[in-house]
Amino acid sequence: MDQFLQHLLNALMLGGTYALLGIGLTLIFGIMRVVNFTHGELYAFGAYMMYALVMRTGVNFFVALVLAIALGALLGAALEFVLLRRLRGADIDTTMLVMIGAWIALQNTEQLVWTGVAKSIDNPFPAAPLVIGAVSVGWNRVFVFVVALLLIGITYFLIQKTKLGKAMRATFQDRDTAALMGVQIGSIHTATFALGSALAAAAGALLGPVFVAYPSMGDMAAAKAFAIVILGGLGSIPGATLGGFILALAEELGAGYISSGYRDAMSFLLIIAILVFKPTGLFAQKERIG
Amino acid sequence: MNRTLAAIFVTAALASGPVLAQDAIKIGVTQPLTGAFAASGNYVTEGAKLAEAAINASGGVLGRKIQLIIEDNKSNPTEAVATAEKLISKDKVPVMLGAWSSSLTLAVMPKLMEYGVPMLVETSSSGKITVSGNPWIFRISPTSEMEAKAFAGYVKTLGIKKADFLATNNDFGLGASKEFAEMLKANGAQIGVVETMDPKATDFSAQLAKIKASGGDTLFVTTAVEQATLILKQAKEQQVTARIITTGGSVSPDQLIQQAGDAANGSRHVVFFTPWFPEAVKNPDVAKKFVAAWNAKGLPAGGLTEGFRGWDGLYTIVEGIKLAGKAEPAAIQKALWDVKVKGVNGDIAFIKQGPAGQESAQNVPSVYVVRIDGGKVVKN
């Protein structure tokens, strides 16, 4: 029983960051129809910014976190402005190839700047874990969980309640009509890509200090993010949130009770199972066809 | 004018080409410089580069200089095969050093058979490597079985009653878990759970929860230093109280102290070089020379336990070339059987392993166990 409770607690903590990763990716795909292969690199970028700020320049941990997220948004905006803006109207294959190129270029730049050796980042939380009965969890993970939920809440509010969010949703439903109604599609795309990138950078900045930062860290994160997005339904924020938690739970229980060697396979088996019965994912958003 | 210039260039090219090719003896190196095992692969490569410089400074071998051709196998078996193919077919290296992890080495091995080129294996510990009947393999690192045997004496001293395992899901991790489990059983200890993890994984919460529930007094961890660091940290978060012992010799205690901090205290590590206790090594002057070269280049002390593998590996290869009298694969293969090298790890010489007629070469190296206590490395 204690082991089961510990698995549940672990899944909850992990699910928060998975959700954060998934939301950023689902937003970009839903609104821009771009398969964003750089998502994992933005995640790594967030972690490396924490390393640069906290370990190299001695910036306060919490200030560094805010800065890392802001820098992630800036890098995202720059990527959109330099690469994607020119590709609007290009077919999905061309865009995908460019994004794969950007992914490789970013990862190799990280390697060039930070070398291939993993970097660890100090955090200001007490080393002794939070103990609840028979289960325990590190304070750093509790912090990550709380901030992840907070960011998910802010994103949801932004999309549902603000004018920018309304324009984003309109673009998602029908790009041409939205443009005819006076929505600046270009700015919406930049804002969307910046927001999605900021969320990925936030996940990296939060998890970098929990794990370590290394150049290929984004690959696994991106694979998980894609899985979550497919699971939750393309373009759906509640879907990505729930998808994140379901994936984490599947991994924890699969590894705990079936086989840890197939931990990552569990999650993908689950996805196949769900897609067989609900091919659009759990919460696919309605969009106008045609 | 143009014709004269062209003639000069052609003559120059003809004159310099063959001379350059003749000049240095090329030695291929395939190591994981990026990816999951990057830290270790880079240190091994640095060790080999220091040996290259030292050997060339003292006149090279057979009157020629040596030149390392270094390829990054990206911690990926498929890439490892590609690096071997490139080094052998394009660079025409007569001998190679590599490929760090057991899975990488095993992937490269069929290429050695195909082209008939010997490879000195400096790190891999899976038993499979030297028993598969590949006569081009010369391994200086200990097998998991040798490590387990060397550890047997500690089972009683440490009072190990029940042990759990957490190993990377590849030839290295699975092989070591099997050998250590057998050794422990033979010494009267009980085996709890054997958990595995993807070599790229960073979160081990599920495995650790299961290990905690199993309740062994000792947890054997077999992986590279990156994952070991995270396991120590996460075990502390989940209040896993078992003493943690790493195997494989690639978990640098200094790097753990630096990166895992408090969580590293109390852990024990199987290592093959003990720079903290220079008096404990077999060839102190060789070790001193290596450490001095390492420090002179400003490399981190945490890399010494890995870097020595590259140094010892290259010295062994060069000794083989010297005995062979020529830089040809078959001659080097034959000569390597007779080398006697004073290495950082101890005296290097090869014994036969594997099926008769197709034996691989295996060295019997020194194995030590050290402990981290109060942020310092101490003797067990």
Interface residues (C-beta under 8 A of the other chain):
Chain A: D2 Q3 Q6 H7 N10 M13 L14 Q111 T115 G116 V117 A118 S120 A127 P129 V131 S136 V137 G138 R141 F211 V212 Y214 P215 S216 M217 D219 M220 E251 E252 L253 G254 A255 G256 S259 S260 G261 R263 D264
Chain B: L33 T34 G35 A36 A38 A39 G41 N42 N169 E195 T196 M197 D198 K200 A201 T202 D203 S205 A206 Q207 A209 K210 K212 A213 E226 T229 L230 K233 Q234 K236 E237 Q238 Q239 Q258 Q259 A260 G261 D262 A263
